Every structure is written in structure tokens, then in C-alpha cells.
């Protein structure tokens, strides 16, 4: 009886020792695995961070090269624009100017985004030139638009009307008001301030118009296309009314002498 108990206890002890040894082996194994994984993971993280920085630097270099190319092309366009100005080829000037102004905006925006990757003096030179050219072109456009025989020119106008015929009456009325307002601004004392405000409003209008055409052309490619089209259409309608009101106010400012003279004539007639 004692022998059996001893044999059983011996067996249990051997089993327990086996479990301890196995656990130790497993523990050593997993320790090595974990250590290996940590080394691999650390190396990967270090590579990922390095690669991300390298990719960012590579991308910035690519964008800088693209910016240089854009500046070179725009400089060529501006030189051609100056030739058109000297030759008094007004319609061609207006058409090219409307292409150059968005290019200057893109150059300015890209330079701002790459400011940390560009030398400070180069960044200042780029933005200063872009601002100077934009101001000069806008001033010349105001002078040219003051001429009533000039009509707005756009290669995309027919395509726009084809895609969104519902915009035609509003678009044409806005264009008419736009040129009439520019003519009034040219005659104003504070024309620089008024021109800047009007150009900013027209920029917002063209942004909304471009977005409307894009969504209308491919509504399935945009979220909430129907709602956004309706919102944009309402914004265009309101802008049309706002320009009408702006033109009325500018016209009324010219009528002060008329009102004074009319009252004086009426007073003289009543006194007789």
C-alpha cells in the first residue's frame, strides 16, 4: 500500500517537473520570438519614418520643379500679353489675361504651401511678382472693360451653356452687370478699393460656377449632388440680384447733381 502511494507520488513529481521544464522552454522560446519581433518592428518603424521623410522630401522636390515649370510658362504668357497690349489687340489680351490670372493664383498658392522648402528670398520674389502681375493685369482689364464694344470672351462659354442651360440668363446678366460695374469703378475716385472688392466677389462667383458645371457634368461622381447643385444655383441667382443692386447704387451716386437740379427747378416753378 505504501509502495503504491510512493510510486504514485513519484509519478506526480516527475509530471510536475516536466511541466516546469516545458514551461521554461516555452518561455525561453517566446522571449526569443518577442525579442526578434521587437527588433524587426523597431527596424521597420525606423525605416518607415526614414522612408516617409525621404518620400516627403522627394515629393517636395518634385513640386518645386513643377512650380519652376509653371513659372516659366506663365512668364512666357505674360511676355506675350505685353505684346498684345502694345499692339492694342484688346480682345486677345482679355482672353489671355483670363487664362493667366488663375495661373498666378496657383503659383502663389503652391509657393505658400512649399514656403518651408524654398529659400526665403526666392519665396518673396515669387509671391511679389505674382502679386504685381495680378494687379497690373486687373488694372488693364478694368480699362479695357470700360469700352462698351468689348464683349466677354470665353472658349468655354458655349460648353457651359450646353451643360447647364438653366444658367444662361443669369450668366449673361451677371456678365453685363460686371462690365457695367467695371466702367463705373473706372470713373470713381476710390477705384482701386472698389475694384478689389468687385474682383473678390467675381472670384467667388467663378468658383461657384466652375463647381456647378463640374457637378452637373458628372453628378454621380459627387456626394449630395442634387442638394449642392440647388444651393449653388440659389447662390448664383442671389449674386445676380446683388450685382443689379450694386449697379443701381453706383448709378444713383451719379444722380446727385440731377436730383439737386431737379428740386431747384421745381422750386423755381412753384415760386412763380
Secondary structure as a PSIPRED ss2 file (coil, helix, strand):
# PSIPRED VFORMAT (PSIPRED V4.0)

   1 X C   1.000  0.000  0.000
   2 X H   0.000  1.000  0.000
   3 X H   0.000  1.000  0.000
   4 X H   0.000  1.000  0.000
   5 X H   0.000  1.000  0.000
   6 X H   0.000  1.000  0.000
   7 X H   0.000  1.000  0.000
   8 X H   0.000  1.000  0.000
   9 X H   0.000  1.000  0.000
  10 X H   0.000  1.000  0.000
  11 X H   0.000  1.000  0.000
  12 X H   0.000  1.000  0.000
  13 X H   0.000  1.000  0.000
  14 X H   0.000  1.000  0.000
  15 X H   0.000  1.000  0.000
  16 X H   0.000  1.000  0.000
  17 X H   0.000  1.000  0.000
  18 X H   0.000  1.000  0.000
  19 X H   0.000  1.000  0.000
  20 X H   0.000  1.000  0.000
  21 X H   0.000  1.000  0.000
  22 X H   0.000  1.000  0.000
  23 X H   0.000  1.000  0.000
  24 X H   0.000  1.000  0.000
  25 X H   0.000  1.000  0.000
  26 X H   0.000  1.000  0.000
  27 X H   0.000  1.000  0.000
  28 X H   0.000  1.000  0.000
  29 X H   0.000  1.000  0.000
  30 X H   0.000  1.000  0.000
  31 X H   0.000  1.000  0.000
  32 X H   0.000  1.000  0.000
  33 X H   0.000  1.000  0.000
  34 X H   0.000  1.000  0.000
  35 X H   0.000  1.000  0.000
  36 X H   0.000  1.000  0.000
  37 X H   0.000  1.000  0.000
  38 X H   0.000  1.000  0.000
  39 X H   0.000  1.000  0.000
  40 X H   0.000  1.000  0.000
  41 X H   0.000  1.000  0.000
  42 X H   0.000  1.000  0.000
  43 X H   0.000  1.000  0.000
  44 X H   0.000  1.000  0.000
  45 X H   0.000  1.000  0.000
  46 X H   0.000  1.000  0.000
  47 X H   0.000  1.000  0.000
  48 X H   0.000  1.000  0.000
  49 X H   0.000  1.000  0.000
  50 X H   0.000  1.000  0.000
  51 X H   0.000  1.000  0.000
  52 X H   0.000  1.000  0.000
  53 X H   0.000  1.000  0.000
  54 X H   0.000  1.000  0.000
  55 X H   0.000  1.000  0.000
  56 X H   0.000  1.000  0.000
  57 X H   0.000  1.000  0.000
  58 X H   0.000  1.000  0.000
  59 X H   0.000  1.000  0.000
  60 X H   0.000  1.000  0.000
  61 X H   0.000  1.000  0.000
  62 X H   0.000  1.000  0.000
  63 X H   0.000  1.000  0.000
  64 X H   0.000  1.000  0.000
  65 X H   0.000  1.000  0.000
  66 X H   0.000  1.000  0.000
  67 X H   0.000  1.000  0.000
  68 X H   0.000  1.000  0.000
  69 X H   0.000  1.000  0.000
  70 X H   0.000  1.000  0.000
  71 X H   0.000  1.000  0.000
  72 X H   0.000  1.000  0.000
  73 X H   0.000  1.000  0.000
  74 X H   0.000  1.000  0.000
  75 X H   0.000  1.000  0.000
  76 X H   0.000  1.000  0.000
  77 X H   0.000  1.000  0.000
  78 X H   0.000  1.000  0.000
  79 X H   0.000  1.000  0.000
  80 X H   0.000  1.000  0.000
  81 X H   0.000  1.000  0.000
  82 X H   0.000  1.000  0.000
  83 X H   0.000  1.000  0.000
  84 X H   0.000  1.000  0.000
  85 X H   0.000  1.000  0.000
  86 X H   0.000  1.000  0.000
  87 X C   1.000  0.000  0.000
  88 X C   1.000  0.000  0.000
  89 X C   1.000  0.000  0.000
  90 X H   0.000  1.000  0.000
  91 X H   0.000  1.000  0.000
  92 X H   0.000  1.000  0.000
  93 X H   0.000  1.000  0.000
  94 X H   0.000  1.000  0.000
  95 X H   0.000  1.000  0.000
  96 X H   0.000  1.000  0.000
  97 X H   0.000  1.000  0.000
  98 X H   0.000  1.000  0.000
  99 X H   0.000  1.000  0.000
 100 X H   0.000  1.000  0.000
 101 X H   0.000  1.000  0.000
 102 X H   0.000  1.000  0.000
 103 X H   0.000  1.000  0.000
 104 X H   0.000  1.000  0.000
 105 X H   0.000  1.000  0.000
 106 X H   0.000  1.000  0.000
 107 X H   0.000  1.000  0.000
 108 X H   0.000  1.000  0.000
 109 X H   0.000  1.000  0.000
 110 X H   0.000  1.000  0.000
 111 X H   0.000  1.000  0.000
 112 X H   0.000  1.000  0.000
 113 X H   0.000  1.000  0.000
 114 X C   1.000  0.000  0.000
 115 X H   0.000  1.000  0.000
 116 X H   0.000  1.000  0.000
 117 X H   0.000  1.000  0.000
 118 X C   1.000  0.000  0.000
 119 X C   1.000  0.000  0.000
 120 X H   0.000  1.000  0.000
 121 X H   0.000  1.000  0.000
 122 X H   0.000  1.000  0.000
 123 X H   0.000  1.000  0.000
 124 X H   0.000  1.000  0.000
 125 X H   0.000  1.000  0.000
 126 X H   0.000  1.000  0.000
 127 X H   0.000  1.000  0.000
 128 X H   0.000  1.000  0.000
 129 X H   0.000  1.000  0.000
 130 X H   0.000  1.000  0.000
 131 X H   0.000  1.000  0.000
 132 X H   0.000  1.000  0.000
 133 X H   0.000  1.000  0.000
 134 X H   0.000  1.000  0.000
 135 X H   0.000  1.000  0.000
 136 X H   0.000  1.000  0.000
 137 X H   0.000  1.000  0.000
 138 X H   0.000  1.000  0.000
 139 X H   0.000  1.000  0.000
 140 X H   0.000  1.000  0.000
 141 X H   0.000  1.000  0.000
 142 X H   0.000  1.000  0.000
 143 X H   0.000  1.000  0.000
 144 X H   0.000  1.000  0.000
 145 X H   0.000  1.000  0.000
 146 X C   1.000  0.000  0.000
 147 X C   1.000  0.000  0.000
 148 X C   1.000  0.000  0.000
 149 X C   1.000  0.000  0.000
 150 X C   1.000  0.000  0.000
 151 X C   1.000  0.000  0.000
 152 X C   1.000  0.000  0.000
 153 X C   1.000  0.000  0.000
 154 X C   1.000  0.000  0.000
 155 X C   1.000  0.000  0.000
 156 X C   1.000  0.000  0.000
 157 X H   0.000  1.000  0.000
 158 X H   0.000  1.000  0.000
 159 X H   0.000  1.000  0.000
 160 X H   0.000  1.000  0.000
 161 X H   0.000  1.000  0.000
 162 X H   0.000  1.000  0.000
 163 X H   0.000  1.000  0.000
 164 X C   1.000  0.000  0.000
 165 X H   0.000  1.000  0.000
 166 X H   0.000  1.000  0.000
 167 X H   0.000  1.000  0.000
 168 X H   0.000  1.000  0.000
 169 X H   0.000  1.000  0.000
 170 X H   0.000  1.000  0.000
 171 X H   0.000  1.000  0.000
 172 X H   0.000  1.000  0.000
 173 X H   0.000  1.000  0.000
 174 X H   0.000  1.000  0.000
 175 X H   0.000  1.000  0.000
 176 X H   0.000  1.000  0.000
 177 X H   0.000  1.000  0.000
 178 X H   0.000  1.000  0.000
 179 X H   0.000  1.000  0.000
 180 X H   0.000  1.000  0.000
 181 X H   0.000  1.000  0.000
 182 X H   0.000  1.000  0.000
 183 X H   0.000  1.000  0.000
 184 X H   0.000  1.000  0.000
 185 X H   0.000  1.000  0.000
 186 X H   0.000  1.000  0.000
 187 X H   0.000  1.000  0.000
 188 X C   1.000  0.000  0.000
 189 X C   1.000  0.000  0.000
 190 X C   1.000  0.000  0.000
 191 X H   0.000  1.000  0.000
 192 X H   0.000  1.000  0.000
 193 X H   0.000  1.000  0.000
 194 X H   0.000  1.000  0.000
 195 X H   0.000  1.000  0.000
 196 X H   0.000  1.000  0.000
 197 X H   0.000  1.000  0.000
 198 X H   0.000  1.000  0.000
 199 X H   0.000  1.000  0.000
 200 X H   0.000  1.000  0.000
 201 X H   0.000  1.000  0.000
 202 X H   0.000  1.000  0.000
 203 X H   0.000  1.000  0.000
 204 X H   0.000  1.000  0.000
 205 X H   0.000  1.000  0.000
 206 X H   0.000  1.000  0.000
 207 X H   0.000  1.000  0.000
 208 X H   0.000  1.000  0.000
 209 X H   0.000  1.000  0.000
 210 X H   0.000  1.000  0.000
 211 X H   0.000  1.000  0.000
 212 X H   0.000  1.000  0.000
 213 X H   0.000  1.000  0.000
 214 X H   0.000  1.000  0.000
 215 X H   0.000  1.000  0.000
 216 X H   0.000  1.000  0.000
 217 X H   0.000  1.000  0.000
 218 X C   1.000  0.000  0.000
 219 X H   0.000  1.000  0.000
 220 X H   0.000  1.000  0.000
 221 X H   0.000  1.000  0.000
 222 X C   1.000  0.000  0.000
 223 X C   1.000  0.000  0.000
 224 X C   1.000  0.000  0.000
 225 X H   0.000  1.000  0.000
 226 X H   0.000  1.000  0.000
 227 X H   0.000  1.000  0.000
 228 X H   0.000  1.000  0.000
 229 X H   0.000  1.000  0.000
 230 X H   0.000  1.000  0.000
 231 X H   0.000  1.000  0.000
 232 X H   0.000  1.000  0.000
 233 X H   0.000  1.000  0.000
 234 X H   0.000  1.000  0.000
 235 X H   0.000  1.000  0.000
 236 X H   0.000  1.000  0.000
 237 X H   0.000  1.000  0.000
 238 X H   0.000  1.000  0.000
 239 X H   0.000  1.000  0.000
 240 X H   0.000  1.000  0.000
 241 X H   0.000  1.000  0.000
 242 X H   0.000  1.000  0.000
 243 X H   0.000  1.000  0.000
 244 X H   0.000  1.000  0.000
 245 X H   0.000  1.000  0.000
 246 X H   0.000  1.000  0.000
 247 X H   0.000  1.000  0.000
 248 X H   0.000  1.000  0.000
 249 X H   0.000  1.000  0.000
 250 X H   0.000  1.000  0.000
 251 X H   0.000  1.000  0.000
 252 X H   0.000  1.000  0.000
 253 X H   0.000  1.000  0.000
 254 X C   1.000  0.000  0.000
 255 X C   1.000  0.000  0.000
 256 X H   0.000  1.000  0.000
 257 X H   0.000  1.000  0.000
 258 X H   0.000  1.000  0.000
 259 X H   0.000  1.000  0.000
 260 X H   0.000  1.000  0.000
 261 X H   0.000  1.000  0.000
 262 X H   0.000  1.000  0.000
 263 X H   0.000  1.000  0.000
 264 X H   0.000  1.000  0.000
 265 X H   0.000  1.000  0.000
 266 X H   0.000  1.000  0.000
 267 X H   0.000  1.000  0.000
 268 X H   0.000  1.000  0.000
 269 X H   0.000  1.000  0.000
 270 X H   0.000  1.000  0.000
 271 X H   0.000  1.000  0.000
 272 X C   1.000  0.000  0.000
